[in-house]
Amino acid sequence: MTDQNSKIRLFRFYLDHWHGLRRSLAGRLGSQDLADEAMQETWIRLEGLKTAPSSVNNPRGYLLSIAGNIAIDLIRREKRHSDRAAIGDIDIDTLMDDVPSAEEVMLAREELKQLVRALLKLKDKPRRALLMNRCLGMGHREIALALGVSESMVAKYMAQALRHCRDYLHHTQ
């Protein structure tokens, strides 16, 4: 299995098993909110991978490991933040930077949740075509070969998936 196929397999597993992964992670962490945040960060981390290791035999364990490590990082970050806040007066000018506000991050994460929900409601091939194109940077020819369909069918899948996501996001707002 190529690294590209392994990455596609991980994305597909993430989308197909999102609820179960989140539930398992929430049970481990004791926090639904922390599990949600860790799952969203896991998606972002997967998206940033150039290639996935082809030796991943247990995608559930691999994804839960990534999400668990992210959750630990989130807990540590929160602890550092609360420790700094307890120090005393902080010069607000020293804190100004280009990092998005908590509200912007929250809104972006909510949009990501909605997008994942929209993707979960798509049929398999349109979802896979969209993810291969947008997340893996594959062209129509590569997608057609991977899915065993024509390039024109890939174009139809892409249009269907984009239209579905647009409509889903429009109706949920």
C-alpha positions as CSV (number, residue, x, y, z in Angstrom):
1,M,0.0,0.0,0.0
2,T,1.4,3.4,-0.9
3,D,1.8,6.2,1.6
4,Q,-0.9,8.1,-0.4
5,N,-3.4,5.2,-0.1
6,S,-2.5,4.9,3.6
7,K,-3.4,8.6,4.1
8,I,-6.7,8.2,2.2
9,R,-7.4,5.1,4.4
10,L,-6.8,7.2,7.5
11,F,-9.1,10.0,6.3
12,R,-11.8,7.5,5.4
13,F,-11.5,5.7,8.8
14,Y,-11.6,9.1,10.6
15,L,-14.8,10.1,8.8
16,D,-16.5,6.7,9.0
17,H,-15.7,6.2,12.8
18,W,-15.7,9.8,14.0
19,H,-18.4,9.2,16.6
20,G,-16.9,6.1,18.1
21,L,-13.4,7.6,18.2
22,R,-14.8,10.7,19.9
23,R,-16.8,8.6,22.4
24,S,-13.7,6.5,23.2
25,L,-11.5,9.5,23.6
26,A,-14.1,11.3,25.8
27,G,-14.2,8.2,28.0
28,R,-10.4,8.2,28.4
29,L,-10.2,11.9,29.1
30,G,-13.4,12.4,31.1
31,S,-14.3,15.4,29.0
32,Q,-16.5,15.6,25.9
33,D,-15.3,19.1,25.1
34,L,-11.6,18.1,25.3
35,A,-12.4,15.0,23.1
36,D,-14.1,17.2,20.5
37,E,-11.2,19.6,20.5
38,A,-8.6,16.8,20.2
39,M,-10.6,15.2,17.4
40,Q,-10.7,18.4,15.4
41,E,-6.9,18.9,15.9
42,T,-6.4,15.3,14.8
43,W,-8.2,16.1,11.5
44,I,-5.9,19.2,11.1
45,R,-2.8,17.1,11.9
46,L,-3.8,14.4,9.4
47,E,-4.4,17.1,6.7
48,G,-0.9,18.4,7.3
49,L,0.8,15.1,6.8
50,K,2.7,14.9,3.5
51,T,2.2,11.1,3.6
52,A,0.9,8.7,6.2
53,P,3.1,5.8,7.3
54,S,2.2,2.8,5.2
55,S,2.7,0.5,8.2
56,V,-0.5,1.6,10.0
57,N,-2.3,-1.7,10.6
58,N,-4.6,-0.3,13.3
59,P,-6.0,3.0,12.1
60,R,-8.3,3.3,15.2
61,G,-5.3,2.9,17.6
62,Y,-3.2,5.3,15.4
63,L,-5.9,8.0,15.4
64,L,-6.6,7.6,19.1
65,S,-2.9,7.8,19.8
66,I,-2.7,11.1,17.9
67,A,-5.8,12.5,19.5
68,G,-4.7,11.4,23.0
69,N,-1.3,13.1,22.5
70,I,-3.1,16.3,21.3
71,A,-5.4,16.2,24.3
72,I,-2.3,16.0,26.6
73,D,-0.8,19.0,24.8
74,L,-4.1,20.9,25.2
75,I,-4.2,20.1,28.9
76,R,-0.6,21.3,29.3
77,R,-1.3,24.4,27.3
78,E,-4.3,25.2,29.5
79,K,-2.3,24.6,32.6
80,R,0.5,26.9,31.4
81,H,-2.2,29.5,30.5
82,S,-3.8,29.3,33.9
83,D,-0.4,29.4,35.7
84,R,0.5,32.6,33.8
85,A,-2.8,34.2,34.6
86,A,-2.2,33.5,38.3
87,I,1.2,35.3,38.2
88,G,-0.4,38.7,38.6
89,D,-0.6,41.9,36.5
90,I,0.2,41.2,32.8
91,D,1.2,43.9,30.4
92,I,-1.5,43.5,27.7
93,D,0.7,45.0,25.0
94,T,3.2,42.1,25.4
95,L,0.4,39.6,24.7
96,M,-0.7,41.2,21.4
97,D,0.2,39.0,18.4
98,D,-1.3,37.6,15.2
99,V,-2.8,34.5,16.8
100,P,-6.5,34.3,16.3
101,S,-8.7,35.1,19.2
102,A,-10.4,32.4,21.2
103,E,-13.7,33.3,19.6
104,E,-12.2,33.0,16.1
105,V,-10.7,29.6,16.9
106,M,-14.1,28.5,18.4
107,L,-16.0,29.6,15.3
108,A,-13.5,27.9,13.0
109,R,-13.7,24.7,15.0
110,E,-17.5,24.8,14.8
111,E,-17.3,25.3,11.0
112,L,-15.0,22.3,10.9
113,K,-17.4,20.2,12.9
114,Q,-20.2,21.2,10.5
115,L,-18.0,20.3,7.5
116,V,-17.2,16.9,9.0
117,R,-20.9,16.3,9.6
118,A,-21.7,17.3,6.0
119,L,-18.9,15.0,4.7
120,L,-20.3,12.1,6.8
121,K,-23.7,12.5,5.0
122,L,-22.1,12.2,1.6
123,K,-22.0,9.0,-0.4
124,D,-18.7,7.3,-0.3
125,K,-17.2,8.1,-3.8
126,P,-18.1,11.8,-3.8
127,R,-16.7,12.2,-0.3
128,R,-13.5,10.3,-1.2
129,A,-13.1,12.3,-4.5
130,L,-13.5,15.6,-2.6
131,L,-11.0,14.6,0.2
132,M,-8.5,13.2,-2.3
133,N,-8.6,16.5,-4.2
134,R,-8.8,19.0,-1.3
135,C,-6.8,17.2,1.4
136,L,-4.3,15.2,-0.7
137,G,-4.0,17.5,-3.6
138,M,-4.8,14.8,-6.2
139,G,-5.9,15.7,-9.6
140,H,-9.0,14.3,-11.4
141,R,-6.9,11.8,-13.4
142,E,-5.3,10.4,-10.1
143,I,-8.7,10.3,-8.4
144,A,-10.3,8.6,-11.4
145,L,-7.6,5.9,-11.2
146,A,-7.9,5.5,-7.4
147,L,-11.7,5.2,-7.6
148,G,-11.9,3.2,-10.8
149,V,-14.1,5.7,-12.6
150,S,-13.7,8.2,-15.5
151,E,-12.4,11.7,-15.1
152,S,-15.8,13.1,-16.0
153,M,-17.3,11.0,-13.2
154,V,-14.8,12.5,-10.8
155,A,-15.9,16.0,-12.0
156,K,-19.5,15.0,-11.3
157,Y,-18.5,13.6,-7.8
158,M,-16.7,16.8,-7.0
159,A,-19.6,19.0,-8.1
160,Q,-22.0,16.9,-6.1
161,A,-19.8,16.9,-3.0
162,L,-19.2,20.7,-3.1
163,R,-22.9,21.4,-3.7
164,H,-23.9,19.1,-0.8
165,C,-21.4,20.7,1.6
166,R,-22.5,24.2,0.6
167,D,-26.2,23.4,1.0
168,Y,-25.6,21.6,4.3
169,L,-23.6,24.5,5.7
170,H,-26.2,27.0,4.5
171,H,-29.1,25.1,6.1
172,T,-27.3,24.6,9.5
173,Q,-26.5,28.3,10.0
